[in-house]
Amino acid sequence: MLDLARELHGWLAEDREFAVATVVSVGGSAPRGPGAALAVDAEGTVLGSVSGGCVEGAVYELCAAALRDGRTVRERFGYSDDDAFAVGLTCGGVIDVVVTPVRGPSREVFGAALAEAAGGGAAALARVVDGPEALLGRALLVRPDGSRTGGLGGHPELDRTAAAEALALLDAGRTGTVALSEDGSHCPGGLTLLVEATLPPPRMIVFGAVDFAAALVRAGKFLGHHVTVCDARPVFATPARFPEADEVVVDWPHRYLRRTATDARTVLCVLTHDAKFDVPLLTEALRMPVAFVGAMGSRRTHEDRTRRLREAGLGESELARLRSPIGLDLGARTPEETALSIAAEIVATRHGGTGTPLTGGAARIHPEAAA
């Protein structure tokens, strides 16, 4: 649900009635993961997707039914060998979907969760997606400081345990399911909770206000990053040159990196390919627990830069973290093609992809979704 936060928050502001279908779990090569959502309002307007098109018609009907009868339901969709025209996933995967009408007490909880997500805040929304009908669809919103909105009902310990589990998933930045008993103990079999975590957008910091940076800013925004451009040269580092960047900073790159906030999701792209900027910057960057550090330059530039970094005291394990020359081999020539190459490597690194063509391969496309 939270992947549609901005749009659904607008629907709530307009006082629309709607139902949301959310992917709870996947098996095999399912097209979308847990948390993917499709929403339908009382006028029949549709937002989002749960399967990339395979079962959207059937899910639409479930949402329409939920709006009529007010019931939360759970449905499984999978591939059928017996009937090729049955509603299912042509990719061969299986998805479980929970459909919830956003009304009554849950509307306040969902509204608070959507407001947090739309505003770039951090929170975790826990919902009962399997269990007694009286609890199905109940929701609890948990914030990083431990404050809560809503509740799951039932045993008084249930909310406390659910909040602790939700905070653990929020700390990991992960959406997933949790099995609990109705009394709040960790014995599986009574209830299944879907916990959706929402965090501020991950940062992408682009060092070097060069022509390639403008295209990379656009790619970074497309991938959902909060993008900063940093360069020590004020004539180049201007908002007019990078209108799509969230921030443009004039500072020495290594000095800015020392003082700005980063975390395990942060992406650092060094496009300066100038030793006086690169070496002090990469000396800092490769010792930080960030998600990705990449640097632009030729093979010769990379070899010279690596030698200088060794002289600056970096060890082999630190140097092994450097993605250089940055980007996947797409034969890129233009700034836009180069930005696509860099973005592709960032995605591949995040998900453990190989960057090889899918054509002719035998491995699962989404191995993490294997049953």
Secondary structure, 3 states (H helix, E strand, C coil): CHHHHHHHHHHHHCCCCEEEEEEEEEECCCCCCCCCEEEEECCCCEEECCCCCCCHHHHHHHHHHHHHHCCCEEEEEECCCCCCCCCCCCCCCEEEEEEEECCCHHHHHHHHHHHHHHCCCCEEEEEEEECCCCCCCCEEEECCCCCEEEECCCCHHHHHHHHHHHHHHHHHCCCEEEEECCCCCCCCCCEEEEEEEECCCCEEEEECCCHHHHHHHHHHHHCCCEEEEEECCCCCCCCCCCCCCCEEEECCHHHHHHHCCCCCCCEEEECCCCHHHHHHHHHHHCCCCCCEEEECCCHHHHHHHHHHHHHCCCCHHHHCCEECCCCCCCCCCCHHHHHHHHHHHHHHHHHCCCCCCCCCCCCCCCHHHCC
